[in-house]
Amino acid sequence: MNSKKDPALPAKPKNNFSRRGFMRGVGIGSGALGTGLLEKEAAAAPAAAKVVGPGPVPITLEINGKPVHLTVEPRVTLIDALRNHLDITGAKKVCDRATCGACTVIMDGKTVYSCTVLAIDAQGKKIETIESLGTPTKRHPISQAFWDNDAQQCGYCTPGFVMASKGFLEEHPNPTMAEVEHGLGGNICRCGTYMGIRKAVLEAAAAMKKGGKNG
């Protein structure tokens, strides 16, 4: 077979097409198109609306027998006011959904979840936190009973349990184990030290009855 070209046949036109060039062109075109669309959408997007709402206001809270003055937005909860504005950090912010009880304080003699109370609404009420119960050298009977019964592990739930126990014992000074279990049902211990806590509350009840409310 003769492999030489026939000089009588016309030469084939040179093909400049390449797959690499095609892909490069598609990429550049798509990028330009995408950029154009993004710029068009950005230009058409409305300007961010100006946030309008009540600003910080001065309030006065009565905490552990003393008036304290602070300035907070009306949306600030009591737990956030205590911890973030007053550096009163005994009550713990854990669930922030009124389910665990770690933020429990006593307000006008009733136990409340401080994550559900607006600080502005707590004005004129007597607020008690765990900081008001005894000292490290002279513990409140409830704190001492928790210590004696090893009723705490990680410690996050302990302040809430102590305050819930105080509120409970003020209404039920002679409780049974079943009453303690029911009365503290609104507080959760992730470490599972419930038996130690319940024994501590019964022991604290006896100590408070014997030595007075504050031991």
C-alpha positions in Angstrom: 0.0 0.0 0.0 1.4 3.4 -1.0 1.4 5.7 2.1 2.3 8.8 0.1 -0.4 11.5 -0.4 -1.9 11.9 -3.8 -0.8 15.3 -5.0 -4.0 15.5 -7.0 -6.2 15.5 -3.8 -6.8 18.9 -2.0 -5.2 19.4 1.4 -7.5 18.9 4.5 -8.1 22.2 6.4 -6.2 22.5 9.6 -8.4 21.9 12.7 -7.5 24.2 15.6 -10.1 22.7 17.9 -8.8 21.2 21.2 -10.6 19.7 24.1 -8.4 21.7 26.5 -9.2 24.9 24.8 -12.9 24.1 24.8 -13.0 23.4 28.5 -11.0 26.6 29.3 -13.5 28.6 27.3 -16.5 27.1 29.1 -14.9 27.8 32.4 -14.2 31.4 31.7 -17.6 31.9 30.2 -19.4 30.3 33.2 -17.3 32.3 35.7 -18.1 35.5 33.9 -21.8 34.6 33.8 -21.8 33.6 37.5 -20.1 36.8 38.5 -22.5 38.9 36.5 -25.5 37.1 38.2 -24.1 37.6 41.6 -23.4 41.3 41.0 -27.0 41.7 39.7 -28.5 39.9 42.7 -26.4 42.0 45.1 -27.5 45.2 43.4 -31.1 44.1 43.6 -31.0 43.0 47.3 -32.7 45.4 49.6 -30.6 47.2 52.2 -30.5 45.6 55.7 -33.3 46.9 57.8 -32.4 49.1 60.7 -32.9 47.3 64.0 -35.5 49.1 66.2 -36.2 48.2 69.7 -36.0 49.3 73.4 -32.5 50.1 74.5 -31.0 49.5 78.0 -32.8 50.9 80.9 -31.8 51.4 84.6 -33.3 49.0 87.1 -32.8 48.1 90.7 -32.9 44.6 92.1 -32.9 43.5 95.7 -30.5 40.6 95.9 -29.6 38.8 99.2 -31.0 41.7 101.2 -29.1 44.5 99.3 -30.3 46.8 96.5 -28.2 46.7 93.4 -28.4 49.0 90.4 -27.7 48.1 86.8 -28.6 49.0 83.3 -29.9 46.2 81.0 -32.0 45.7 77.9 -35.6 44.7 78.8 -35.0 41.3 77.1 -32.2 40.3 79.6 -33.2 37.5 81.9 -32.5 37.4 85.6 -29.9 34.7 85.3 -28.0 36.8 82.7 -28.3 39.9 84.9 -26.9 38.0 87.9 -24.0 36.4 86.1 -23.1 38.8 83.3 -23.9 42.2 84.9 -23.4 41.6 88.6 -20.8 38.8 88.8 -23.1 36.7 91.0 -22.3 33.4 89.5 -23.7 30.8 92.0 -26.8 30.1 89.9 -25.7 28.2 86.8 -26.9 28.8 83.2 -27.2 25.3 81.7 -30.3 24.5 79.7 -31.6 28.0 79.5 -35.0 26.4 78.7 -36.6 26.0 82.2 -36.0 22.2 82.3 -32.9 21.5 84.4 -33.2 23.8 87.5 -29.5 24.7 87.7 -30.5 28.4 87.7 -33.0 28.1 90.6 -33.2 31.1 92.9 -35.8 32.1 95.5 -37.9 35.1 94.7 -40.4 36.4 97.2 -40.2 33.1 99.0 -40.9 31.0 95.9 -38.3 29.0 93.9 -38.1 30.1 90.3 -36.0 29.3 87.3 -34.1 32.6 86.8 -33.7 31.8 83.1 -37.5 32.4 82.7 -37.7 35.7 84.6 -36.9 39.0 83.0 -34.6 41.1 85.2 -36.9 44.1 84.6 -39.8 42.1 86.0 -37.9 41.1 89.1 -37.8 44.6 90.4 -39.5 45.1 93.8 -39.0 41.4 94.7 -36.7 39.8 97.2 -34.2 37.6 95.4 -32.1 35.0 97.2 -29.2 33.2 95.6 -26.9 30.5 97.0 -24.4 33.3 97.9 -26.7 34.2 100.8 -26.5 30.8 102.5 -23.7 30.7 105.1 -20.0 31.0 104.6 -17.3 28.5 103.7 -16.4 28.3 107.4 -20.0 28.3 108.7 -22.2 26.5 106.2 -26.0 26.6 106.1 -27.5 23.3 107.2 -28.5 22.4 103.7 -25.0 23.1 102.3 -23.5 21.1 105.1 -25.9 18.2 104.5 -25.0 18.1 100.8 -21.3 18.0 101.9 -21.8 15.3 104.4 -23.8 13.1 102.0 -21.6 13.5 99.0 -24.6 14.9 97.2 -22.6 16.6 94.4 -20.3 15.5 91.7 -19.6 17.9 88.8 -21.3 20.7 90.8 -23.3 22.4 88.0 -26.7 21.4 89.4 -25.7 21.8 93.1 -26.5 25.5 93.6 -29.9 25.0 92.0 -30.6 21.9 94.1 -29.6 23.7 97.3 -31.9 26.6 96.6 -34.7 24.3 95.5 -34.2 22.4 98.8 -34.3 25.6 100.8 -37.6 26.6 99.2 -39.0 23.1 99.6 -38.0 22.8 103.3 -39.5 26.2 104.2 -42.9 24.9 103.0 -42.3 21.3 104.2 -40.2 21.3 107.3 -40.9 17.6 108.1 -40.8 15.8 104.7 -40.8 12.1 103.9 -38.4 10.6 101.3 -41.3 10.4 98.8 -42.1 14.1 99.4 -38.5 15.1 98.9 -38.4 13.2 95.6 -41.6 14.8 94.4 -40.7 18.3 95.7 -37.3 18.4 93.9 -38.7 16.9 90.7 -38.0 20.1 88.8 -34.3 19.8 89.1 -32.0 17.4 87.1 -28.7 15.9 88.1 -26.8 14.6 85.1 -24.4 12.8 87.4 -27.3 10.9 89.0 -26.6 11.7 92.7 -30.3 11.7 93.5 -30.1 9.4 96.5 -27.4 11.5 98.1 -29.4 14.7 97.5 -32.5 13.2 99.0 -30.7 12.0 102.1 -29.1 15.4 102.4 -32.5 17.1 102.3 -33.9 14.8 105.1 -30.7 15.4 107.2 -31.0 19.2 106.6 -34.6 19.2 107.7 -33.7 17.5 111.0 -30.8 19.9 111.5 -32.9 23.0 110.8 -35.6 21.8 113.1 -33.1 21.2 115.8 -31.1 24.4 115.5 -33.4 26.8 113.8 -33.9 27.7 110.2 -30.3 28.8 109.7 -28.8 26.1 111.9 
